[in-house]
Structures are given as C-alpha cells and as structure tokens.
Amino acid sequence: MRYFSLFILLCFCSLAHAQQNYHSDSLLWSKSGEQKMQYLFGHSVLLQDTARQNFGDVTVYYDSRNQNYRTSQMAQKTTVAAFEARGISYLSDKIVVSGAFRYAKTWEDSLAYFLGGLDDSSIPGYFYTPKAGKFERQTYDAQAHLGYKIDQQWQADLQVNYTHHWSTRSVDPRMEHYSMKFLLKPSISYVTRSQQHFSVSGIWGYGKAQTDITYKNSRLNNGAFLPEYHHFTSFGYGYTKQLDSTSLRQYDQYRGLELAGTWIQPSWTLYWSAGYIKRNNENTNDVRHMQNYHVKQTFDLDQIDLDLLFTDKRINGNLVRFNLKSTSGHDGVYHKGKNYFLNRWNMGLLYSKAFASASTSPKEAGISVQSAYDKRDDALTEHLAEHSWIDLAVPLSWSKIGKSADRFRLQLTPSYRFVLTNSLQVPESQINSYTRGIAYPEFYYYDADIFALQTKLSYLTSKIFNTTKTAFFIDLRFESASKLKTVLEESQAFRGQNTNWRMGVNFYL
C-alpha cells in the first residue's frame, strides 16, 4: 500500500499544476483530441514532443449494464460507480510530469462459473462454480510518470503503474480475492535535430493474487449434495479438478521492451510504438517461500503490441489510428508437459475526418474496423475452440457552440459484428461441467451477429465555476444478437438484448 499512496500523491500533484493553459475544446471535444490524449497517457515518454499544453480532468460517473446476451462467465446485471483523474504538467523546459488515477466500485448480479478478480481470460488457473451469486469489487489503478530533458538531444523518463483489486461473493461458495500488479518502465530517448524522437523503454514488474473459498453451509461442499455449489479449479480449456483446494495463489513476473517515437512534419505528425512483454505466471496452493513450496502449474504468455497514430494539422484534419496486439501462451509443470495452448490477436483501424471545424457547428465522420481471433487448445481433454469476428462501425458527431462558448455535442455510432469462424471440438468421452457450463455458452456467444447503436450527448459549460469548465454527459448503448443457430445438448444459451447506460460529469482543471 505504500506504493499506492505514493501514486495518488504524484497523480494529484500533476493535476494541481495542470490548470495553467488548458484548452478543453481542442483537446477533448474532437476525435483527434480524444485519440491523442489517450495515446499520450499510454505512451507518456512522448510527452516532450507535444505542443506542451498542461492538461487535467476529473470524471465521476455511474454505469448500469444489463446483459441478456452474454457468456456464462459474465454477470447479467452490473453496476459501477467510478472516479477518474488524470493530468499532464510541464513544470519547466526540462521537466514534465503526468499522472492518472482510477477508483471503481462494482456490483455484479447473477455471475456464475468464475470465482476470481479482474477478468484475465489469458491465464488458465482460476476457481469456478455453477451456482450464480452476487459479487462486490473494488479496483484502484494509478500511473505516475516523470520526464527530464538532459540536453537538446537526450531525455530520461520513468513511469510506474500500480493496480490493486479486491472482490468478494455473498453466496456459497463464498470467495475472497485480492490481487496487485506493479510495473516499472525506465526509458532513454534521443531527439534528432529535425525533432524526430526515438525512445527505448525497459519493462520490469511483478504481481500476486490470492483467492480463498469458504462455505457458510458446510454440507454444500460434501458428497453429491447439491453439486451446483461445488467449486472447481480450471487448469486449461476443459481440464478441471473438483473441490481441489480452498486457496489459490498466483505469482507473476513481467519482463519486456518497448520502442516508441514520433515523426513530425510541418503538416502532420505520426506517433508510433512497438512493444514486447513476457509474463510468467505460477499457480499454487502454497504461500511462496515456504519450505515445501510447490508450483502446480506455470503459464508463459508472450505479447506483442503495435500502435500507430497519424494526425494532420489542417483545420479540417484527418486522423488514422492502427493497433495490433498478438498474444500466445502455453502451460507447463502440470503433468510435466505443455498441455494447454493459447493464440489470440486483436486488430483495430480507425479513420476520422473533421468538417467545418472553424464554424459554430463542427462535425466529424469516420469508419472503424475491429477484428479478433481466439484459439484455445487443451491436449489433455482434447477441447479445441476457435473464434474470429469483424466489427464495422461508423462514428459520427455534431457539435453546437453557443454565444457564451457553451457547447452541445451529439455522438452516434452504429456498428455490426460479423462472425468469421466459430468452432468447438470436444470428444463425447471428454464432456464435463466445464464443457456444458463454459465452453458451450461461449460457442453460442461467438456464433451470433451483433447489431449495436451507441449514442452520447454532452453539454460543456463554464457558467458553474469561473475557472473550471464542466461537462455533463449521458451515454447509451444498445445491442441485439441474432437468433440461435445451433443447440448443443445439456447447455444453456444466453440470448436477448443488452442495454448499457452511463451518466456522469467531467471537470476540466
């Protein structure tokens, strides 16, 4: 917790200094501004290349989701109350600091087949139970960054990330979960005489998690009495053990390298980054460093990221963003061999064009393409699942600037998701509770085409506080899934319509 307290201090120090010359309209009330700020907080080593505008905002929101179309490992109803703050401050010609902080309180109803913390589907080791229950969760995320310009060509940076999560469940089997993650990213950068930036960052970190299971009614975890209350341990895709333990501990190590930079021209700028991170996960029932410490399962995960952002500097500019993430992993130790394999990639491409930017009614239109592939193969149980899909969206926005500089903004994004491939292979002799409860509903989930419509209405005003602009917003999303195409025996399909609404307020410091 000492790291956590330090991060909060650094984040709010950044926010306190961020109010000197912030321009909310240009930075956040356009697609290019939103994407640029998102990119820079993800790659803060590039802050020295920006227009050196101090920035700060605070967001408070309430979120309500109702998911009838879902997998068995998703809650039907989710409520979130959250607070977010972020800031960038240029303290001098040589020093820049930035920070971000998020706190979220989450309540979930009717969640089964997952007894864990933050959703981390890339790691196979976790508890699950068929009995649905209510969950309560708390998540703290913090990021702090310090950059120092050594001279005209060289720059040193240090970024620290910290995540803390706690969750509990109120229905037998009762779960208590704790996890944390700490990442350190030191960087060194070189800036050419033509102001082209190239940086190298090392990544080092660790994490740990603990999940404990208890039963208020001791009869529920014995024999064949009410088996839907029994808990299982998952070791892959279909390989499980029933009532294996009442404690699960996981330890992570992170090692990686990231390259990032900018290519600046008079009329446009290209931001780019490419990174590799290796995660080693150990799954055990024991406390680490004890005399008889025994690792039951290891999982090695390799992740490669590529992220490009192109913006031009014309009044009615264009924006292009491309990102690609590739993940592959395999287990070990358990049964003394590699038995479970994961291959996954996600790709996104966004193009946006601004219109009438200098008028009182600026507009934007674009197209977004998202695609994903997921393959999981368990040699022990001969379970093989393969899914892929593509999502096409058309983001549109219209703003109206009033006489007192108050602003209304309407964003509308229709989208459609197409199924490309969806297959599940399970021998009849290997069908178990995981197959019926998790694999089959997941097959149904990825076998649907999805129509979605998202609408966001915002109002920005400076009438409430003289020195702070305030924006009120409401965000609505509707999803409808196509009808069930295939029915598998002894399984449940979660079909219907999803609704999600969020309302909140932004304070621009």
C-alpha positions as CSV (number, residue, x, y, z in Angstrom):
1,M,0.0,0.0,0.0
2,R,3.0,2.4,0.3
3,Y,3.3,2.3,-3.5
4,F,-0.4,3.1,-3.8
5,S,-0.2,6.1,-1.5
6,L,2.8,7.5,-3.4
7,F,1.0,7.1,-6.7
8,I,-2.1,9.0,-5.5
9,L,0.2,11.9,-4.4
10,L,2.0,12.1,-7.7
11,C,-1.2,11.9,-9.8
12,F,-2.8,14.8,-7.9
13,C,0.4,16.8,-8.0
14,S,0.2,16.6,-11.8
15,L,-3.5,17.7,-11.7
16,A,-2.7,20.6,-9.4
17,H,-0.2,22.0,-11.9
18,A,-2.3,21.3,-15.0
19,Q,-4.6,24.3,-14.9
20,Q,-2.3,26.9,-16.4
21,N,-3.1,26.8,-20.1
22,Y,-5.6,24.0,-20.8
23,H,-7.9,24.2,-23.8
24,S,-10.7,21.6,-23.4
25,D,-12.3,22.2,-26.8
26,S,-9.3,21.4,-28.9
27,L,-8.1,18.5,-26.8
28,L,-11.2,16.5,-25.9
29,W,-14.1,17.7,-28.0
30,S,-12.8,16.2,-31.2
31,K,-11.9,12.7,-32.3
32,S,-8.3,13.7,-32.9
33,G,-8.0,15.3,-29.5
34,E,-9.6,12.3,-27.7
35,Q,-7.3,9.8,-29.5
36,K,-4.2,12.0,-29.0
37,M,-4.7,12.2,-25.2
38,Q,-5.5,8.5,-25.0
39,Y,-2.3,7.7,-26.9
40,L,-0.1,10.0,-24.8
41,F,-1.3,8.6,-21.5
42,G,-0.5,5.2,-22.9
43,H,3.0,6.3,-24.1
44,S,3.9,9.1,-21.8
45,V,7.5,9.0,-22.9
46,L,6.3,11.0,-26.0
47,L,5.0,14.0,-24.0
48,Q,8.1,16.1,-24.7
49,D,7.0,16.1,-28.4
50,T,3.6,17.7,-27.9
51,A,2.5,21.3,-28.0
52,R,3.4,21.5,-24.3
53,Q,-0.1,22.3,-23.1
54,N,-0.9,21.5,-19.5
55,F,-3.9,19.3,-19.1
56,G,-6.1,18.0,-16.3
57,D,-9.6,16.5,-15.9
58,V,-11.6,14.7,-13.3
59,T,-14.6,12.4,-14.2
60,V,-17.3,11.0,-11.9
61,Y,-19.8,8.6,-13.4
62,Y,-22.4,5.9,-12.7
63,D,-22.7,2.9,-15.1
64,S,-25.5,0.3,-15.4
65,R,-25.3,-2.7,-17.7
66,N,-28.0,-5.4,-18.3
67,Q,-26.6,-8.3,-20.4
68,N,-29.0,-10.9,-21.6
69,Y,-26.7,-11.8,-24.4
70,R,-23.5,-13.0,-22.8
71,T,-21.3,-15.9,-21.9
72,S,-21.8,-17.9,-18.7
73,Q,-18.8,-16.1,-17.2
74,M,-20.4,-12.6,-17.5
75,A,-22.8,-11.1,-15.0
76,Q,-26.4,-10.4,-16.1
77,K,-26.5,-7.1,-14.2
78,T,-23.5,-4.9,-13.4
79,T,-23.4,-1.5,-11.7
80,V,-20.3,0.7,-11.4
81,A,-19.6,3.9,-9.6
82,A,-16.2,5.3,-10.6
83,F,-13.9,8.3,-10.1
84,E,-11.1,9.1,-12.6
85,A,-8.5,11.8,-12.7
86,R,-5.5,12.5,-15.0
87,G,-3.1,15.3,-15.6
88,I,-0.1,16.5,-17.5
89,S,2.1,19.4,-16.4
90,Y,5.2,20.9,-18.0
91,L,7.0,22.2,-14.9
92,S,9.8,23.8,-16.9
93,D,11.6,23.4,-20.3
94,K,13.2,20.3,-19.0
95,I,10.7,18.6,-16.7
96,V,7.3,17.1,-17.5
97,V,5.1,15.0,-15.1
98,S,1.9,13.2,-15.7
99,G,-0.4,11.0,-13.6
100,A,-3.6,9.1,-13.8
101,F,-5.8,7.5,-11.1
102,R,-9.0,5.5,-11.2
103,Y,-11.2,4.1,-8.4
104,A,-14.2,1.9,-9.3
105,K,-16.7,0.2,-7.1
106,T,-18.6,-2.6,-8.9
107,W,-21.6,-4.7,-8.0
108,E,-22.4,-7.8,-10.1
109,D,-25.6,-10.0,-10.0
110,S,-26.1,-13.5,-11.4
111,L,-22.5,-14.3,-12.1
112,A,-21.5,-17.9,-12.3
113,Y,-18.6,-20.1,-13.5
114,F,-16.0,-17.6,-12.3
115,L,-14.6,-17.1,-8.8
116,G,-11.8,-14.5,-9.3
117,G,-10.9,-10.9,-9.6
118,L,-10.3,-8.8,-12.7
119,D,-11.2,-10.5,-15.9
120,D,-8.0,-12.2,-17.1
121,S,-9.0,-14.8,-19.6
122,S,-5.5,-15.3,-20.9
123,I,-4.5,-17.1,-17.7
124,P,-6.0,-20.6,-17.3
125,G,-5.8,-21.1,-13.5
126,Y,-8.9,-20.0,-11.6
127,F,-11.8,-21.3,-9.5
128,Y,-15.4,-21.6,-10.8
129,T,-18.8,-22.9,-9.6
130,P,-22.1,-23.4,-11.5
131,K,-24.0,-21.6,-8.7
132,A,-24.6,-17.9,-9.6
133,G,-24.2,-15.3,-7.0
134,K,-23.6,-11.6,-6.2
135,F,-20.2,-10.0,-6.3
136,E,-18.7,-6.8,-4.9
137,R,-15.5,-5.4,-6.3
138,Q,-13.1,-2.5,-5.7
139,T,-10.3,-1.5,-8.1
140,Y,-7.6,1.1,-7.8
141,D,-5.4,2.0,-10.8
142,A,-2.6,4.5,-10.7
143,Q,0.1,5.7,-13.1
144,A,2.8,8.2,-12.5
145,H,5.4,9.5,-14.9
146,L,8.4,11.8,-14.7
147,G,10.4,13.0,-17.8
148,Y,13.6,15.0,-17.7
149,K,15.3,16.6,-20.7
150,I,19.0,16.1,-20.2
151,D,20.0,18.3,-23.2
152,Q,18.7,19.1,-26.6
153,Q,19.1,15.5,-27.8
154,W,18.7,13.2,-24.8
155,Q,15.8,12.6,-22.4
156,A,15.2,10.3,-19.5
157,D,11.8,9.1,-18.3
158,L,10.4,6.9,-15.6
159,Q,6.9,5.5,-15.5
160,V,5.3,3.5,-12.7
161,N,2.0,1.6,-12.8
162,Y,0.1,0.1,-9.9
163,T,-3.2,-1.9,-9.8
164,H,-4.9,-3.1,-6.6
165,H,-8.1,-5.2,-6.7
166,W,-10.3,-6.7,-4.1
167,S,-13.6,-8.7,-4.5
168,T,-15.9,-10.9,-2.6
169,R,-19.0,-13.0,-3.1
170,S,-22.0,-13.4,-0.8
171,V,-23.3,-16.8,-1.9
172,D,-21.8,-20.2,-1.1
173,P,-19.1,-21.0,-2.1
174,R,-18.0,-17.6,-0.8
175,M,-15.0,-16.1,-2.4
176,E,-12.5,-13.6,-1.1
177,H,-10.0,-12.3,-3.7
178,Y,-7.0,-10.0,-3.6
179,S,-4.6,-9.1,-6.4
180,M,-2.0,-6.5,-7.2
181,K,0.3,-5.6,-10.1
182,F,3.4,-3.3,-10.2
183,L,5.2,-2.3,-13.4
184,L,8.3,-0.1,-13.7
185,K,9.2,1.4,-17.1
186,P,12.5,3.4,-17.3
187,S,13.3,5.0,-20.7
188,I,16.0,6.8,-22.5
189,S,15.2,8.9,-25.6
190,Y,17.1,10.6,-28.4
191,V,15.7,13.6,-30.4
192,T,17.3,14.4,-33.7
193,R,18.0,18.0,-34.9
194,S,14.9,17.7,-37.1
195,Q,12.9,16.9,-33.9
196,Q,12.3,13.2,-34.7
197,H,12.0,11.2,-31.4
198,F,13.2,7.7,-30.7
199,S,13.0,6.0,-27.3
200,V,13.8,2.7,-25.7
201,S,12.0,1.5,-22.6
202,G,12.6,-1.5,-20.4
203,I,9.7,-3.1,-18.6
204,W,10.0,-4.9,-15.2
205,G,7.3,-5.9,-12.8
206,Y,5.6,-8.4,-10.6
207,G,2.1,-9.3,-9.4
208,K,0.4,-11.6,-7.0
209,A,-3.1,-12.8,-6.3
210,Q,-4.9,-14.9,-3.7
211,T,-8.4,-16.4,-3.9
212,D,-9.9,-18.1,-0.8
213,I,-13.0,-20.2,-0.8
214,T,-15.3,-20.8,2.3
215,Y,-18.7,-22.4,2.8
216,K,-21.1,-21.0,5.3
217,N,-23.2,-24.2,5.0
218,S,-20.6,-27.0,5.3
219,R,-23.0,-29.6,3.8
220,L,-22.7,-27.9,0.4
221,N,-19.1,-29.0,-0.2
222,N,-19.5,-32.6,0.7
223,G,-20.5,-35.6,-1.4
224,A,-23.3,-35.4,-4.0
225,F,-25.5,-33.0,-2.1
226,L,-26.4,-30.0,-4.3
227,P,-23.4,-30.4,-6.7
228,E,-24.1,-27.0,-8.3
229,Y,-22.5,-25.5,-5.2
230,H,-19.3,-27.4,-5.6
231,H,-16.3,-25.4,-6.8
232,F,-13.8,-26.5,-9.4
233,T,-10.2,-25.5,-10.4
234,S,-9.6,-24.8,-14.1
235,F,-6.1,-25.6,-15.4
236,G,-6.8,-25.0,-19.1
237,Y,-9.6,-25.3,-21.5
238,G,-11.7,-28.2,-20.2
239,Y,-9.2,-29.7,-17.7
240,T,-10.6,-29.3,-14.2
241,K,-10.5,-30.7,-10.7
242,Q,-13.5,-30.7,-8.3
243,L,-13.0,-29.4,-4.7
244,D,-9.3,-29.3,-5.4
245,S,-8.4,-26.7,-2.7
246,T,-9.9,-23.8,-0.9
247,S,-6.9,-21.4,-1.6
248,L,-5.4,-20.5,-4.9
249,R,-2.3,-18.3,-5.1
250,Q,-0.7,-16.9,-8.2
251,Y,2.6,-15.1,-8.7
252,D,3.6,-13.1,-11.8
253,Q,6.8,-11.8,-13.3
254,Y,6.9,-9.3,-16.2
255,R,9.8,-8.5,-18.4
256,G,9.7,-6.6,-21.7
257,L,11.0,-3.9,-24.1
258,E,9.2,-1.0,-25.8
259,L,10.2,1.2,-28.7
260,A,8.4,4.5,-29.3
261,G,8.8,7.7,-31.2
262,T,7.4,10.5,-33.3
263,W,7.8,11.6,-36.9
264,I,7.0,15.3,-37.1
265,Q,6.4,17.1,-40.3
266,P,5.1,20.7,-40.9
267,S,1.6,19.5,-41.9
268,W,1.3,16.1,-40.0
269,T,2.6,14.0,-37.1
270,L,3.0,10.3,-36.7
271,Y,3.2,8.7,-33.3
272,W,4.4,5.1,-33.2
273,S,5.2,2.4,-30.6
274,A,6.1,-1.3,-30.7
275,G,6.5,-3.5,-27.6
276,Y,7.1,-7.0,-26.3
277,I,6.3,-8.2,-22.8
278,K,6.7,-11.7,-21.4
279,R,4.6,-12.8,-18.4
280,N,5.4,-15.8,-16.3
281,N,2.5,-17.0,-14.1
282,E,2.8,-19.5,-11.3
283,N,-0.2,-21.3,-9.9
284,T,0.0,-22.8,-6.4
285,N,-2.0,-23.5,-3.3
286,D,1.0,-22.7,-1.1
287,V,2.5,-19.4,0.3
288,R,5.6,-18.5,-1.6
289,H,9.0,-19.1,0.0
290,M,7.6,-21.7,2.5
291,Q,9.8,-24.7,2.9
292,N,7.6,-27.1,0.8
293,Y,6.5,-24.5,-1.7
294,H,5.1,-26.4,-4.7
295,V,4.2,-24.9,-8.1
296,K,1.2,-26.8,-9.6
297,Q,1.2,-25.1,-13.0
298,T,3.1,-22.4,-14.8
299,F,1.9,-20.4,-17.8
300,D,4.2,-18.4,-20.1
301,L,2.5,-15.6,-22.0
302,D,4.1,-13.6,-24.8
303,Q,2.5,-10.3,-26.0
304,I,3.5,-8.1,-28.9
305,D,1.9,-4.7,-29.4
306,L,2.0,-2.2,-32.4
307,D,0.2,1.2,-32.1
308,L,0.3,3.9,-34.8
309,L,-1.5,7.3,-34.7
310,F,-1.4,9.7,-37.6
311,T,-2.8,13.3,-37.3
312,D,-2.6,16.2,-39.7
313,K,-2.5,19.8,-38.7
314,R,-5.1,21.3,-41.1
315,I,-8.2,22.9,-39.8
316,N,-10.4,20.1,-41.1
317,G,-7.9,17.4,-40.4
318,N,-7.8,13.6,-40.8
319,L,-6.9,11.0,-38.2
320,V,-5.8,7.4,-38.7
321,R,-5.1,5.0,-35.9
322,F,-4.0,1.4,-36.2
323,N,-3.3,-1.0,-33.4
324,L,-2.4,-4.7,-33.3
325,K,-2.0,-7.0,-30.3
326,S,-0.8,-10.6,-30.6
327,T,-0.8,-13.0,-27.6
328,S,0.4,-16.5,-27.3
329,G,0.9,-18.8,-24.3
330,H,1.4,-22.3,-23.1
331,D,1.4,-24.0,-19.7
332,G,3.9,-26.3,-18.1
333,V,4.8,-28.2,-14.9
334,Y,1.4,-29.7,-14.5
335,H,1.6,-33.3,-15.9
336,K,5.2,-32.4,-16.8
337,G,4.5,-31.1,-20.3
338,K,2.8,-28.4,-22.4
339,N,-0.8,-29.3,-22.5
340,Y,-2.8,-26.0,-23.0
341,F,-2.1,-23.5,-25.8
342,L,-3.5,-20.1,-26.4
343,N,-3.3,-18.0,-29.5
344,R,-5.1,-14.6,-29.8
345,W,-4.8,-11.4,-31.7
346,N,-6.8,-8.2,-32.0
347,M,-6.6,-5.6,-34.7
348,G,-8.2,-2.1,-35.0
349,L,-8.2,0.6,-37.7
350,L,-9.9,4.0,-37.3
351,Y,-10.2,6.8,-39.8
352,S,-11.9,10.1,-38.9
353,K,-12.4,13.3,-40.8
354,A,-13.4,16.7,-39.4
355,F,-15.7,19.1,-41.2
356,A,-16.5,22.8,-40.5
357,S,-14.0,22.9,-37.6
358,A,-13.8,26.7,-37.6
359,S,-17.6,27.2,-37.5
360,T,-20.1,27.1,-34.7
361,S,-21.2,23.7,-35.8
362,P,-18.2,21.4,-36.2
363,K,-18.8,17.9,-37.4
364,E,-16.8,14.6,-37.7
365,A,-17.4,11.3,-39.5
366,G,-15.3,8.2,-39.8
367,I,-15.2,4.4,-40.1
368,S,-13.8,1.9,-37.6
369,V,-12.8,-1.7,-38.2
370,Q,-12.2,-4.1,-35.3
371,S,-11.2,-7.8,-35.8
372,A,-10.2,-10.5,-33.4
373,Y,-9.1,-14.2,-33.4
374,D,-9.0,-16.6,-30.5
375,K,-7.9,-20.2,-30.4
376,R,-7.6,-22.4,-27.3
377,D,-6.3,-26.0,-27.5
378,D,-6.2,-28.4,-24.5
379,A,-4.3,-31.6,-25.3
380,L,-5.4,-33.4,-22.1
381,T,-9.1,-33.1,-22.6
382,E,-9.0,-32.7,-26.4
383,H,-11.0,-29.5,-26.2
384,L,-10.4,-27.2,-29.2
385,A,-12.1,-23.8,-29.6
386,E,-11.6,-21.3,-32.4
387,H,-13.4,-18.0,-32.8
388,S,-12.9,-14.9,-35.1
389,W,-15.1,-11.9,-35.9
390,I,-15.0,-8.5,-37.5
391,D,-16.8,-5.4,-36.3
392,L,-17.6,-2.4,-38.6
393,A,-18.7,0.9,-37.0
394,V,-19.4,4.4,-38.3
395,P,-18.7,7.1,-35.6
396,L,-20.5,10.4,-36.3
397,S,-20.5,13.5,-34.2
398,W,-22.1,17.0,-34.3
399,S,-21.4,20.0,-32.0
400,K,-23.1,23.3,-31.5
401,I,-21.2,26.2,-29.9
402,G,-23.3,28.8,-28.2
403,K,-22.7,32.5,-27.8
404,S,-21.2,32.1,-24.3
405,A,-18.9,29.3,-25.6
406,D,-21.2,26.6,-24.1
407,R,-21.2,23.6,-26.3
408,F,-23.5,20.7,-27.1
409,R,-22.2,17.5,-28.7
410,L,-24.1,14.6,-30.1
411,Q,-22.2,11.4,-31.0
412,L,-23.8,8.5,-32.8
413,T,-22.1,5.2,-33.6
414,P,-24.0,2.3,-35.3
415,S,-22.0,-0.9,-35.7
416,Y,-22.4,-4.5,-36.8
417,R,-20.3,-7.5,-35.8
418,F,-20.0,-10.4,-38.3
419,V,-18.9,-14.0,-37.4
420,L,-16.0,-15.2,-39.4
421,T,-15.2,-18.6,-37.8
422,N,-16.7,-20.3,-34.8
423,S,-15.9,-23.9,-34.0
424,L,-15.8,-26.2,-30.9
425,Q,-14.4,-29.7,-30.9
426,V,-15.0,-31.9,-27.9
427,P,-15.0,-35.7,-27.9
428,E,-18.1,-37.2,-26.3
429,S,-15.9,-39.0,-23.7
430,Q,-14.4,-35.7,-22.5
431,I,-17.6,-33.7,-22.0
432,N,-17.7,-32.4,-18.4
433,S,-19.0,-29.5,-16.3
434,Y,-16.6,-27.0,-18.0
435,T,-17.8,-28.1,-21.4
436,R,-21.5,-27.7,-20.6
437,G,-21.2,-24.7,-18.4
438,I,-18.5,-22.6,-20.1
439,A,-17.4,-23.9,-23.5
440,Y,-20.9,-24.4,-25.0
441,P,-22.3,-21.0,-23.9
442,E,-19.1,-19.4,-25.2
443,F,-19.7,-21.1,-28.5
444,Y,-23.2,-19.7,-28.7
445,Y,-21.9,-16.2,-27.8
446,Y,-19.4,-16.1,-30.7
447,D,-21.9,-17.7,-33.1
448,A,-24.1,-14.6,-33.2
449,D,-24.0,-11.5,-35.4
450,I,-24.5,-8.3,-33.3
451,F,-26.1,-5.0,-34.2
452,A,-25.2,-2.2,-31.8
453,L,-26.1,1.5,-31.5
454,Q,-24.3,3.9,-29.2
455,T,-25.4,7.5,-28.5
456,K,-23.7,10.0,-26.3
457,L,-25.0,13.5,-25.5
458,S,-22.7,16.0,-23.8
459,Y,-23.0,19.6,-22.6
460,L,-20.0,21.8,-21.8
461,T,-20.3,25.0,-19.8
462,S,-18.1,27.5,-17.8
463,K,-21.1,29.1,-16.0
464,I,-20.9,26.9,-12.9
465,F,-17.3,27.5,-12.0
466,N,-15.4,30.6,-13.2
467,T,-12.0,28.9,-13.6
468,T,-13.2,25.3,-14.4
469,K,-15.2,24.1,-17.3
470,T,-17.8,21.4,-16.6
471,A,-19.3,18.8,-18.9
472,F,-22.4,16.7,-18.2
473,F,-22.9,13.6,-20.3
474,I,-25.1,10.6,-20.8
475,D,-24.0,7.6,-22.8
476,L,-26.4,4.9,-24.1
477,R,-25.6,1.6,-25.9
478,F,-28.0,-1.0,-27.2
479,E,-27.0,-4.4,-28.6
480,S,-29.1,-7.1,-30.3
481,A,-27.9,-10.6,-31.1
482,S,-29.1,-12.8,-33.9
483,K,-31.1,-15.9,-33.2
484,L,-29.5,-19.1,-32.1
485,K,-28.2,-21.2,-35.0
486,T,-27.1,-24.4,-33.2
487,V,-28.2,-26.1,-30.0
488,L,-25.9,-28.4,-28.1
489,E,-27.1,-30.9,-25.5
490,E,-27.3,-30.1,-21.8
491,S,-26.3,-26.5,-22.1
492,Q,-27.7,-23.0,-21.8
493,A,-27.6,-20.2,-24.3
494,F,-27.8,-16.6,-23.1
495,R,-29.7,-14.7,-25.7
496,G,-31.6,-11.4,-25.9
497,Q,-30.8,-7.7,-25.9
498,N,-28.2,-5.8,-24.0
499,T,-28.5,-2.2,-22.7
500,N,-25.8,-0.1,-21.1
501,W,-26.2,3.5,-19.9
502,R,-23.7,5.8,-18.2
503,M,-24.1,9.2,-16.8
504,G,-21.6,11.5,-15.3
505,V,-19.7,14.8,-15.2
506,N,-16.3,16.0,-16.2
507,F,-14.3,18.8,-14.5
508,Y,-11.6,20.3,-16.7
509,L,-8.9,21.8,-14.4
